[in-house]
Amino acid sequence: MDKRLNPQTTAIIAINSDEIIYQFNAGAETLLGYSASDMIGLKKTNFFLVEEEYQNFKKDIASRYSIKDSNFDPYQVLAKNNDYDSREWTVERKDGSTFIAHSTLIPLKTDSGESVGFMRILKNVTDQKQIESELLRKNQVLNTAEKITMTGNWQWDTVINKVEWSSNLFNIFEVDPNESLNFETYFSFVHPEDKEIVSISFEKSINDKKFYDLLHRIKSTSGKTKTIQLLGEVITDNKGHVIEIIGTCQDVTEQRMAEIKFKGLLESAPDAMVIVNDKGKIQLINKQAEKLFGYQSEELINKPVELLIPKRYKDKHTSHRDLFFNIPKTRKMGQGRELYGINKQGLEIPIQISLSPLKTEEGLLVSAAIRDITFQKKAEKKILEANDSLEVLAKKLTTQNIQLADFAHITSHNLRAPVSNLNSLLDFYKTAESEGERTILFEKFEIVINHLTETLNTLIEALKTKDDSDIEIEMLTFNEVLNKTKEILSGQILKTDTKITSDFTTNPNIKYNRVYLESIFLNLVGNAIKYKSEDRSPEIFISSALEDGIQNLKFKDNGLGINLERHGHKIFGLNKVFHRHPDAKGVGLFMTKVQVESMGGKISVESDVNVGSTFKINFNE
Amino acid sequence: MTKNFNFCIVDDDDIYQFTMKKTIESLNLAKSIIAFSDGEEALNFMIENLNKDDELPDIILLDINMPIMDGFQFMEEYIKIKPNLGKKITIYMVSSSVDIADIERAKRISDISDYIIKPIKKGKLQSIISKLLSE
């Protein structure tokens, strides 16, 4: 090791009263680089000192002994006053380099008290100085750091109740740095409302020998309320007795304010807010959320958010949540789907959720704004119901309108015609000149009146059919009804050599009104025979089926057919006839249609002239 | 007035045909009265007599609701054969229908002179003839 740097190396240089060096020890040789032989006998007291420092030393001595005159020898003054001087000097070595030395200057005296010179003791303190300045620098850094972070540190010697604060802690509490401190000094600043929790917490920390972090308010000297966060450590002796507590104290007023502001914002939000971290744990909820879900905030903090979600959504939700954290952006949840939350009582609540990512120091959080839409749901349901019933009503009205139009048409065509005939006949009857003429007219009257009666009866029957709301329904077998029809029409079937085949195997039965079904069979089979082709004997094929949930019945014949292009629009009209057949009255299809429609069905026809017709009934369309 | 009009009744109602014939006869205006029970029968007659002015009617009283071919369908066919007819024929649509749709539809057909609601009284028939004579 370089002896020059050894702090133990001590240079001792003795100077007589004539300022001539007479001792220069090995330490001095090491530290200054001169050899003793070089130095002893020389009057070189100050040559290794920096002139400026010498002048400062001189000034100090002058002020110490109130010497006005600048022309004096400080060494003589010290000797005269039997005083010594101790200070740091910058010392120049032989090679021109310097070091910082701690120098003590002691006057030397004989036993009789006569001054015989000085002894200068030098120690190299360069390293110490460096360490010292490093410490100072570090302390400055710490102070700056404490200022920046608004933190201070403290040590509480619990044995003698002495407290030490770092300088910034004085700033925080606004206390004079010279004041002597104990625990009570600190406690006196604790906000009155927080005194209790602070005492309890410190007591507990001492009892448990473990410091409980503490957040509380203080009232500083100027009366400002601040929020501070205390972190600490309890130190015990080897017997386990608490001897000291040390720690930090941070002024978190601003953070606290921000938090309070954030909470305020959260509370003032109209929606229930639930803030969740990336693990799906609830971090924060507002009052509205407490109200909506029926939990206290404490019951939910750090609990999985799935607690608020009905079971059937839970699995999906977890994966959705992960997805959101991967690509966090504000969005509505479950767009287009109905969402439900579940409250503490296990009741499901229809809700609407908007999600927004929230970047914080603790990582990415998600804030969910939840709106209870029970009311909207109810209103929506009501509207839907109203709409449904309106649709039903509209359908009913449309049907009724069509029926009314049908009746208007019937009265216009089928009742006005005979009435106008009666009027005309009546005119002639009045002016008839002979009995023979009157007889002819009377016969005509009879025809018209019979026709009118028939029309009226048909109409009454149709009206009755349309009006029959509680008509009797029973399970009927198509085959049985067909057999009955064949019996009734047996004469015509025989006469025309009609062949009737059927296939009811896929749908053999129907719940229907017996009279109507028999009437439908009678009319359609009867028509098929009545409007047979001259060229071939009638063949009728009747089949039933279930297609797309609709029961249907088809009557296919090989008869005359109907020119649908020409007559399609009036085929089921009253008294509409399409063939010059003596028995054509235009009643059968009209009644069939009325009966089918009154039971909620539809009848349609496909036909080719001279090939045949197929009537199709959809019973429950 | 002279008996120089051929009347044609197209209507499936026998009683109407009877009363109409009687009314026309009572006015003593008709050279002839022919009647058909539907549009097709009337059309076939016209096609058979395209250039026989003596046989063709001067006035047709056309019903709407008839089997096989109704009044409107007859008019569609009539318009097709009209260029081949050697004679001007006046057509009146006569119906018991008071349905606005029927009346409007008839009015849109330019070859129909008027729409008359049944029954046709003597006076109405007279005014039709007077109008025809004045043209």
Interface residues (C-beta under 8 A of the other chain):
Chain A: A408 H409 S412 H413 R416 A417 P418 V419 S420 N421 N423 S424 L425 D427 F428 K444 I447 V448 R566 N575 K576 V577 F578 H579 R580 A584
Chain B: D13 D14 I15 Y16 F18 T19 M20 K22 T23 S37 D38 N65 P67 I68 M69 Q73 S96 S97 V98 D99 K118 P119 K121 K122
